[in-house]
């Protein structure tokens, strides 16, 4: 059923988000302004409602999981879009974990014990703190000296 086939009374029973759902299903992706303008036109609302409620309308779209904001700033139904990129990123993370597990297996000792069992041993090179070396070349300048350099 087309959105234009609904009577004004039927539309008034629907929320703005439900009307948006029907508009996006029928017409495809639209920006926030065009969507809300179409809603106010369908409901015969005054332009003051458009001006005062568009911010609230935008917020309601951002919190509703039925809608997705596209890169070009238009809204569409989430059901029309796949999440291949998210799935690919999750797969990439899984590959990384597998690589790390393989590295741990390769790092195990010849007697079958892993390097993780040797955490109690203290290595003197690990305790070396070079924070003081980072600060030895630090020079404090006041504003007058900075102006002279420029």
ROLO-90027 format. One record per atom (N, C-alpha, C): residue number from 1; residue in one letter; x negated, y, z. Coordinates in Angstrom, 2 decimals. Atoms other than C-alpha are relative to their C-alpha. Layout:
REC;nr;rest;c1;c2;c3
REC;NUM;A;X;Y;Z
...
END
This chain:
REC;nr;rest;c1;c2;c3
REC;1;X;-0.83;-1.17;0.00
REC;1;X;0.00;0.00;0.00
REC;1;X;-0.88;1.24;0.00
REC;2;X;0.76;-1.24;0.12
REC;2;X;-1.40;3.38;-1.01
REC;2;X;0.31;0.93;1.17
REC;3;X;-0.19;-0.95;-1.09
REC;3;X;-1.87;6.06;1.62
REC;3;X;1.09;1.01;-0.33
REC;4;X;-1.03;-0.96;0.43
REC;4;X;0.43;8.32;-0.42
REC;4;X;1.41;-0.59;0.10
REC;5;X;-1.30;0.65;-0.14
REC;5;X;3.25;5.75;-0.07
REC;5;X;0.55;0.08;1.42
REC;6;X;-0.45;-0.12;-1.38
REC;6;X;3.40;6.28;3.69
REC;6;X;0.81;1.28;0.17
REC;7;X;-0.76;-1.22;-0.31
REC;7;X;6.00;8.73;4.99
REC;7;X;-0.78;0.78;1.06
REC;8;X;0.68;-0.83;-0.98
REC;8;X;4.87;11.60;7.20
REC;8;X;0.19;-0.59;1.40
REC;9;X;-0.28;0.58;-1.31
REC;9;X;6.52;9.90;10.19
REC;9;X;-0.88;-1.23;0.25
REC;10;X;0.86;1.17;-0.14
REC;10;X;4.59;6.67;9.55
REC;10;X;-1.45;0.41;0.22
REC;11;X;1.37;-0.48;-0.16
REC;11;X;1.33;8.60;9.23
REC;11;X;-0.22;0.59;1.39
REC;12;X;0.13;-0.61;-1.32
REC;12;X;2.00;10.46;12.48
REC;12;X;-0.15;-1.06;1.09
REC;13;X;0.15;1.09;-0.96
REC;13;X;2.15;7.10;14.28
REC;13;X;-1.41;-0.58;-0.01
REC;14;X;1.36;0.50;0.13
REC;14;X;-1.38;6.30;13.09
REC;14;X;-0.99;1.00;0.60
REC;15;X;1.06;-0.88;-0.49
REC;15;X;-4.54;7.67;14.68
REC;15;X;-0.78;0.55;-1.20
REC;16;X;0.84;-0.54;1.07
REC;16;X;-6.96;9.80;12.66
REC;16;X;-0.94;-1.08;-0.53
REC;17;X;0.93;1.05;0.42
REC;17;X;-9.35;6.83;12.60
REC;17;X;0.70;-1.05;-0.86
REC;18;X;-0.74;0.97;0.82
REC;18;X;-6.67;4.49;11.25
REC;18;X;0.30;0.57;-1.39
REC;19;X;-0.23;-0.64;1.30
REC;19;X;-5.81;6.98;8.51
REC;19;X;-1.31;0.03;-0.79
REC;20;X;1.31;-0.01;0.64
REC;20;X;-9.53;7.31;7.76
REC;20;X;-0.32;-1.37;-0.58
REC;21;X;0.24;1.36;0.47
REC;21;X;-9.79;3.55;7.45
REC;21;X;0.74;-0.25;-1.31
REC;22;X;-0.81;0.19;1.21
REC;22;X;-6.99;3.53;4.87
REC;22;X;-0.51;0.86;-1.15
REC;23;X;0.53;-0.89;1.05
REC;23;X;-8.45;6.51;2.97
REC;23;X;-1.29;-0.57;-0.60
REC;24;X;1.27;0.54;0.49
REC;24;X;-11.92;4.95;2.74
REC;24;X;0.21;-1.30;-0.76
REC;25;X;-0.31;1.23;0.71
REC;25;X;-10.43;1.63;1.69
REC;25;X;0.54;0.29;-1.39
REC;26;X;-0.63;-0.33;1.29
REC;26;X;-8.46;3.30;-1.09
REC;26;X;-0.91;0.81;-0.92
REC;27;X;0.76;-0.94;0.84
REC;27;X;-10.81;6.07;-2.30
REC;27;X;-1.51;-0.21;0.03
REC;28;X;1.45;0.19;-0.10
REC;28;X;-14.28;4.92;-1.23
REC;28;X;-0.63;1.05;0.89
REC;29;X;0.77;-0.87;-0.89
REC;29;X;-17.00;6.91;0.53
REC;29;X;0.36;1.47;-0.20
REC;30;X;-0.30;-1.44;0.00
REC;30;X;-16.23;10.52;1.45
REC;30;X;-0.72;0.65;1.17
REC;31;X;0.64;-0.69;-1.11
REC;31;X;-17.86;13.17;3.61
REC;31;X;1.04;0.39;1.06
REC;32;X;-0.87;-0.29;-1.14
REC;32;X;-16.42;14.27;6.96
REC;32;X;1.01;1.08;-0.33
REC;33;X;-0.88;-1.12;0.31
REC;33;X;-14.98;17.53;5.69
REC;33;X;1.14;-0.43;-0.90
REC;34;X;-1.03;0.43;0.94
REC;34;X;-13.12;15.96;2.78
REC;34;X;0.98;-0.97;0.64
REC;35;X;-0.88;0.95;-0.69
REC;35;X;-11.77;13.14;4.94
REC;35;X;0.98;0.72;0.91
REC;36;X;-0.88;-0.67;-0.96
REC;36;X;-10.43;15.43;7.64
REC;36;X;0.95;0.97;-0.70
REC;37;X;-0.87;-0.89;0.78
REC;37;X;-9.06;17.90;5.09
REC;37;X;1.17;-0.80;-0.58
REC;38;X;-1.05;0.86;0.56
REC;38;X;-7.14;15.05;3.44
REC;38;X;0.98;-0.43;1.09
REC;39;X;-0.87;0.39;-1.11
REC;39;X;-5.78;13.95;6.84
REC;39;X;0.91;1.16;0.40
REC;40;X;-0.83;-1.15;-0.38
REC;40;X;-4.62;17.45;7.75
REC;40;X;1.03;0.32;-1.08
REC;41;X;-0.95;-0.21;1.10
REC;41;X;-2.98;17.75;4.33
REC;41;X;1.12;-1.04;0.06
REC;42;X;-1.00;1.07;-0.07
REC;42;X;-1.21;14.39;4.67
REC;42;X;0.98;0.21;1.16
REC;43;X;-0.83;-0.20;-1.18
REC;43;X;0.08;15.33;8.13
REC;43;X;0.62;1.40;0.06
REC;44;X;-0.49;-1.39;0.05
REC;44;X;0.94;18.94;7.13
REC;44;X;-0.39;0.79;1.24
REC;45;X;0.51;-0.73;-1.16
REC;45;X;-1.22;20.33;9.93
REC;45;X;-0.55;1.35;-0.44
REC;46;X;0.53;-1.32;0.37
REC;46;X;-2.22;24.00;9.98
REC;46;X;-1.53;-0.02;-0.08
REC;47;X;1.46;-0.06;0.18
REC;47;X;-5.77;25.02;9.03
REC;47;X;-0.72;0.21;1.33
REC;48;X;0.64;-0.19;-1.31
REC;48;X;-6.45;25.99;12.66
REC;48;X;-0.33;-1.36;0.64
REC;49;X;0.28;1.33;-0.53
REC;49;X;-6.25;22.28;13.56
REC;49;X;-1.28;-0.53;-0.64
REC;50;X;1.20;0.43;0.70
REC;50;X;-8.90;21.54;10.94
REC;50;X;-1.23;0.63;0.65
REC;51;X;1.15;-0.72;-0.54
REC;51;X;-11.22;24.19;12.37
REC;51;X;-0.33;-0.41;1.44
REC;52;X;0.26;0.30;-1.40
REC;52;X;-10.79;23.20;16.01
REC;52;X;-0.24;-1.48;0.28
REC;53;X;0.07;1.44;-0.29
REC;53;X;-10.65;19.40;15.72
REC;53;X;-1.04;-0.76;-0.83
REC;54;X;0.92;0.75;0.88
REC;54;X;-13.26;18.55;13.06
REC;54;X;-1.19;-0.56;0.77
REC;55;X;1.11;0.52;-0.81
REC;55;X;-16.03;18.17;15.66
REC;55;X;0.39;-1.26;0.76
REC;56;X;-0.50;1.19;-0.70
REC;56;X;-13.95;15.75;17.71
REC;56;X;0.21;-1.16;-0.97
REC;57;X;-0.22;1.02;1.02
REC;57;X;-13.04;13.89;14.54
REC;57;X;-1.33;-0.65;-0.39
REC;58;X;1.32;0.53;0.34
REC;58;X;-16.72;13.52;13.60
REC;58;X;-0.51;-0.93;1.10
REC;59;X;0.45;0.83;-1.13
REC;59;X;-17.54;12.18;17.07
REC;59;X;0.75;-1.32;0.05
REC;60;X;-0.78;1.25;-0.03
REC;60;X;-14.73;9.65;16.86
REC;60;X;-0.45;-0.95;-1.11
REC;61;X;0.51;0.86;1.08
REC;61;X;-16.11;8.38;13.54
REC;61;X;-1.33;-0.64;0.40
REC;62;X;1.32;0.53;-0.38
REC;62;X;-19.60;7.96;15.00
REC;62;X;0.10;-1.11;1.03
REC;63;X;-0.13;1.02;-1.04
REC;63;X;-18.32;5.84;17.88
REC;63;X;0.83;-1.21;-0.44
REC;64;X;-0.83;1.10;0.49
REC;64;X;-15.99;3.62;15.82
REC;64;X;-0.85;-0.91;-0.87
REC;65;X;0.85;0.95;0.71
REC;65;X;-17.71;0.48;14.55
REC;65;X;0.52;-0.36;-1.39
REC;66;X;-0.52;0.29;1.34
REC;66;X;-15.49;0.28;11.45
REC;66;X;-0.68;0.84;-1.06
REC;67;X;0.54;-0.96;0.95
REC;67;X;-17.30;3.21;9.84
REC;67;X;-1.51;0.05;0.07
REC;68;X;1.45;-0.13;0.08
REC;68;X;-20.86;3.73;8.69
REC;68;X;-0.33;1.31;-0.71
REC;69;X;0.46;-1.24;0.62
REC;69;X;-22.60;7.02;7.89
REC;69;X;-1.12;-0.35;-0.97
REC;70;X;0.98;0.33;1.04
REC;70;X;-24.50;6.65;4.63
REC;70;X;-1.08;1.06;-0.07
REC;71;X;1.14;-0.91;0.10
REC;71;X;-27.79;8.33;3.74
REC;71;X;0.37;1.34;-0.61
REC;72;X;-0.39;-1.26;0.64
REC;72;X;-26.04;10.97;1.61
REC;72;X;0.97;0.81;0.85
REC;73;X;-0.87;-0.75;-0.90
REC;73;X;-23.90;12.08;4.59
REC;73;X;1.47;-0.34;-0.14
REC;74;X;-1.41;0.38;0.15
REC;74;X;-20.71;10.38;3.49
REC;74;X;0.29;-1.23;0.86
REC;75;X;-0.46;1.11;-0.82
REC;75;X;-18.68;7.86;5.47
REC;75;X;0.58;-1.08;-0.90
REC;76;X;-0.62;1.11;0.71
REC;76;X;-17.63;4.43;4.28
REC;76;X;0.31;-1.09;1.03
REC;77;X;-0.32;1.12;-0.87
REC;77;X;-16.26;1.23;5.74
REC;77;X;-1.22;-0.90;0.15
REC;78;X;1.15;0.86;-0.27
REC;78;X;-18.94;-0.89;7.38
REC;78;X;0.14;-1.34;-0.72
REC;79;X;-0.23;1.29;0.63
REC;79;X;-17.34;-3.99;5.88
REC;79;X;-0.41;-0.02;-1.48
REC;80;X;0.42;-0.07;1.40
REC;80;X;-18.32;-2.78;2.38
REC;80;X;-1.51;-0.03;-0.17
REC;81;X;1.46;-0.08;0.06
REC;81;X;-22.03;-2.70;3.25
REC;81;X;-0.61;-1.17;0.74
REC;82;X;0.72;1.10;-0.63
REC;82;X;-24.44;-5.48;4.04
REC;82;X;-1.13;0.56;0.85
REC;83;X;1.10;-0.42;-0.86
REC;83;X;-27.20;-5.33;6.58
REC;83;X;-1.27;-0.77;-0.33
REC;84;X;1.19;0.73;0.43
REC;84;X;-29.99;-6.91;4.53
REC;84;X;-1.27;0.55;0.64
REC;85;X;1.21;-0.59;-0.56
REC;85;X;-32.56;-4.46;5.84
REC;85;X;-0.19;-0.41;1.45
REC;86;X;0.10;0.39;-1.40
REC;86;X;-31.81;-5.28;9.46
REC;86;X;-0.40;-1.47;0.09
REC;87;X;0.33;1.42;-0.02
REC;87;X;-31.94;-9.00;8.75
REC;87;X;-1.45;-0.21;-0.39
REC;88;X;1.39;0.12;0.42
REC;88;X;-35.25;-8.59;6.94
REC;88;X;-0.94;0.41;1.13
REC;89;X;0.85;-0.45;-1.10
REC;89;X;-36.72;-6.66;9.89
REC;89;X;-0.04;-1.05;1.10
REC;90;X;-0.03;1.04;-1.01
REC;90;X;-35.61;-9.37;12.30
REC;90;X;-0.86;-1.17;-0.43
REC;91;X;0.82;1.09;0.52
REC;91;X;-37.21;-12.00;10.07
REC;91;X;-1.48;0.35;0.09
REC;92;X;1.39;-0.43;-0.09
REC;92;X;-40.43;-9.96;9.97
REC;92;X;-0.51;-0.15;1.43
REC;93;X;0.39;0.15;-1.39
REC;93;X;-40.49;-9.91;13.77
REC;93;X;-0.20;-1.46;0.35
REC;94;X;0.14;1.42;-0.26
REC;94;X;-39.99;-13.67;13.86
REC;94;X;-1.31;-0.53;-0.57
REC;95;X;1.26;0.41;0.62
REC;95;X;-42.94;-14.13;11.48
REC;95;X;-1.18;0.41;0.87
REC;96;X;1.06;-0.51;-0.85
REC;96;X;-45.12;-12.02;13.76
REC;96;X;-0.15;-0.88;1.23
REC;97;X;0.07;0.86;-1.17
REC;97;X;-44.22;-14.14;16.77
REC;97;X;-0.60;-1.35;-0.37
REC;98;X;0.55;1.27;0.45
REC;98;X;-45.02;-17.30;14.80
REC;98;X;-1.51;0.13;-0.20
REC;99;X;1.43;-0.21;0.20
REC;99;X;-48.41;-15.85;13.80
REC;99;X;-0.72;0.04;1.33
REC;100;X;0.62;-0.09;-1.31
REC;100;X;-49.18;-15.03;17.43
REC;100;X;-0.08;-1.37;0.66
REC;101;X;0.02;1.35;-0.57
REC;101;X;-48.24;-18.57;18.50
REC;101;X;-1.10;-0.83;-0.66
REC;102;X;1.05;0.74;0.71
REC;102;X;-50.56;-20.00;15.81
REC;102;X;-1.38;0.44;0.48
REC;103;X;1.28;-0.49;-0.48
REC;103;X;-53.40;-17.77;17.01
REC;103;X;-0.31;-0.57;1.38
REC;104;X;0.21;0.57;-1.32
REC;104;X;-52.89;-19.01;20.57
REC;104;X;-0.40;-1.47;-0.10
REC;105;X;0.34;1.40;0.18
REC;105;X;-53.00;-22.61;19.36
REC;105;X;-1.44;-0.15;-0.47
REC;106;X;1.36;0.06;0.51
REC;106;X;-56.24;-21.96;17.46
REC;106;X;-1.01;0.39;1.05
REC;107;X;0.92;-0.48;-1.03
REC;107;X;-57.76;-20.23;20.47
REC;107;X;-0.17;-0.98;1.15
REC;108;X;0.11;0.96;-1.10
REC;108;X;-57.31;-23.26;22.70
REC;108;X;-1.38;-0.66;-0.01
REC;109;X;1.31;0.63;-0.14
REC;109;X;-60.44;-24.92;24.01
REC;109;X;0.02;-1.40;-0.59
REC;110;X;0.11;1.33;0.60
REC;110;X;-61.71;-28.21;22.69
REC;110;X;0.64;-1.07;0.89
REC;111;X;-0.61;0.99;-0.88
REC;111;X;-60.39;-30.02;25.79
REC;111;X;1.52;0.16;0.08
REC;112;X;-1.45;-0.14;0.07
REC;112;X;-56.86;-28.82;24.97
REC;112;X;0.56;1.11;0.88
REC;113;X;-0.49;-1.08;-0.83
REC;113;X;-56.66;-26.01;27.52
REC;113;X;-0.04;1.30;-0.79
REC;114;X;0.00;-1.28;0.69
REC;114;X;-55.73;-22.58;26.25
REC;114;X;-0.80;1.02;0.78
REC;115;X;0.74;-1.08;-0.66
REC;115;X;-57.59;-19.38;27.05
REC;115;X;0.81;0.63;1.11
REC;116;X;-0.85;-0.59;-1.02
REC;116;X;-54.61;-18.32;29.15
REC;116;X;-0.30;-0.56;1.39
REC;117;X;0.30;0.62;-1.28
REC;117;X;-55.74;-20.71;31.88
REC;117;X;-1.19;0.67;0.67
REC;118;X;1.21;-0.63;-0.52
REC;118;X;-58.92;-18.64;32.36
REC;118;X;0.20;1.45;0.40
REC;119;X;-0.25;-1.39;-0.37
REC;119;X;-57.27;-15.40;33.46
REC;119;X;-0.62;0.38;1.33
REC;120;X;0.55;-0.31;-1.31
REC;120;X;-58.70;-15.68;36.95
REC;120;X;-1.46;0.42;-0.08
REC;121;X;1.39;-0.37;0.16
REC;121;X;-62.23;-15.26;35.65
REC;121;X;-0.11;1.50;-0.27
REC;122;X;0.19;-1.43;0.17
REC;122;X;-63.54;-11.69;35.81
REC;122;X;-1.12;0.21;-1.01
REC;123;X;0.99;-0.34;1.01
REC;123;X;-65.37;-10.30;32.81
REC;123;X;-0.42;1.44;0.26
REC;124;X;0.47;-1.34;-0.35
REC;124;X;-67.54;-7.30;33.61
REC;124;X;0.21;1.00;-1.13
REC;125;X;-0.21;-0.91;1.11
REC;125;X;-67.09;-5.83;30.12
REC;125;X;1.43;0.54;-0.02
REC;126;X;-1.40;-0.43;0.00
REC;126;X;-63.29;-5.64;30.59
REC;126;X;0.24;1.12;1.00
REC;127;X;-0.20;-1.00;-1.05
REC;127;X;-63.65;-3.46;33.69
REC;127;X;-0.66;1.33;-0.31
REC;128;X;0.69;-1.22;0.34
REC;128;X;-65.73;-0.79;31.95
REC;128;X;0.98;1.12;-0.26
REC;129;X;-0.91;-1.14;0.11
REC;129;X;-63.99;2.59;32.26
REC;129;X;-0.77;1.15;-0.64
REC;130;X;0.71;-1.06;0.70
REC;130;X;-65.08;5.16;29.70
REC;130;X;0.80;1.31;-0.03
REC;131;X;-0.78;-1.24;-0.04
REC;131;X;-62.60;7.91;30.67
REC;131;X;-0.90;1.22;0.20
REC;132;X;0.90;-1.13;-0.26
REC;132;X;-65.48;10.11;31.91
REC;132;X;-0.70;0.44;-1.28
REC;133;X;0.67;-0.33;1.26
REC;133;X;-67.15;9.94;28.48
REC;133;X;0.90;0.85;-0.90
REC;134;X;-0.92;-0.76;0.82
REC;134;X;-64.03;11.35;26.83
REC;134;X;0.05;1.47;0.41
REC;135;X;-0.12;-1.36;-0.51
REC;135;X;-64.12;14.46;29.02
REC;135;X;-1.31;0.77;0.02
REC;136;X;1.28;-0.69;-0.13
REC;136;X;-67.82;15.29;28.87
REC;136;X;-0.18;1.11;-1.04
REC;137;X;0.12;-1.03;1.03
REC;137;X;-67.45;17.32;25.64
REC;137;X;1.10;1.04;0.09
REC;138;X;-1.12;-0.93;-0.17
REC;138;X;-64.43;19.25;26.94
REC;138;X;-0.52;1.39;0.31
REC;139;X;0.39;-1.39;-0.20
REC;139;X;-64.82;23.01;26.70
REC;139;X;1.27;0.80;0.25
REC;140;X;-1.16;-0.83;-0.30
REC;140;X;-62.40;25.45;28.30
REC;140;X;-0.27;1.40;-0.51
REC;141;X;0.16;-1.32;0.60
REC;141;X;-61.89;28.68;26.38
REC;141;X;1.20;0.84;0.38
REC;142;X;-1.13;-0.89;-0.26
REC;142;X;-59.79;31.69;27.22
REC;142;X;0.50;0.58;-1.32
REC;143;X;-0.66;-0.52;1.20
REC;143;X;-57.55;33.53;24.74
REC;143;X;-0.92;0.92;-0.81
REC;144;X;0.89;-0.92;0.71
REC;144;X;-60.19;36.17;23.89
REC;144;X;-1.02;-0.76;-0.85
REC;145;X;0.95;0.79;0.76
REC;145;X;-62.68;33.53;22.80
REC;145;X;0.66;-0.66;-1.20
REC;146;X;-0.73;0.61;1.10
REC;146;X;-60.04;31.84;20.65
REC;146;X;0.22;1.01;-1.13
REC;147;X;-0.22;-1.04;1.01
REC;147;X;-59.29;35.13;18.87
REC;147;X;-1.28;0.32;-0.76
REC;148;X;1.28;-0.26;0.63
REC;148;X;-62.98;35.66;18.15
REC;148;X;-0.34;-1.08;-1.02
REC;149;X;0.29;1.08;0.93
REC;149;X;-63.26;32.24;16.48
REC;149;X;0.85;0.09;-1.26
REC;150;X;-0.89;-0.09;1.16
REC;150;X;-60.34;32.94;14.17
REC;150;X;-0.40;1.16;-0.83
END
